[in-house]
């Protein structure tokens, strides 16, 4: 019924860290801004002074309720991107939808954990080939720390390849790759395999530019193992990168959640930022899966709310997705 544990510290704390260090995110003095190197957004041709957002729905394929919300938000143009959890019960139907809607930005939410108490899943690859990914119930581990403790990099690479190949076999080439619960960034050894696979398939990962020491510090403080090895891996990653990455904050009420989200967006520096969230339509089944159902239902509602739409206009926000990013990247390479 409920998730056995909360998300790992580095994911659960991320939005709070961003908000709590707003001075580090808000730019600083004029002289410092003028001396700053070009953002990833600028390198892709976006205006230097603009915040460029990808509103990205995580957990597509997790259940029918997630699929319905994601599909409606994408088709209405209120969000830009989503990613599918290949091992999950509703993944095949979400991938079939992606095949039928080739213009939509549908990536793979590479999944190495199965965090809920009763709504579980195992690996896509042959379980016999990835024993370190399996818990005593032969499902994926509940917690990120358990994956790091038990799985080898070879097993991780085998499983993420299987998840990507599943989508391709079903007729959908993923537009991008990211990582459920941050697992693939929980270990430099896992991150190395993740980025290697992304470059091999030429499918962009949600890689973050850590050359900004303030950004590196924030992710380190949020619990990510941002050491010299991780920074080196990202420096040598040759596909487009994000300037920043965060998640929609929680709220005790819907109005508080909206205000927390507005505060987060205002705190961001100009550049390319992906903001993740987990929209779902309300149902008794969703309430049986997770006690976070209310936040997910509000996240479905929030991005169609005229107040939020007007907020984006007032703030001068630009939007993009991974399809557009890769188009810009290829054009840049050709010139």
Secondary structure, 3 states (H helix, E strand, C coil): CCECCCCCHHHHCHHHHHHHCHHHHCCCCHHHHHHCCCCHHHHCCCCCCCEEEEEEEEEECCCHHHHHHHHHHHHHCCCCEEEECCCCCCHHHHHHHHHHCCCCCEEEEECCCCCECCCCCCCCCCHHHCHHHECCCCCECCCHHHHHHHCCHHHHHHHHHHHHHHHHHCCCCCCCEEEHHHHHHCCHHHHHHHHHHHHHHCCCECCECCCCHHHHHHHHHCCCCCCHHHHHHHHCCCCCCECEEEECCCCCCHHHHHHHHHHHHHHCCCEEEEEEECCCCCCHHHHHHCCCHHHHHHHHHHCCCHHHHHHHHHHCCEECCHHHHHHHHHHHHHC
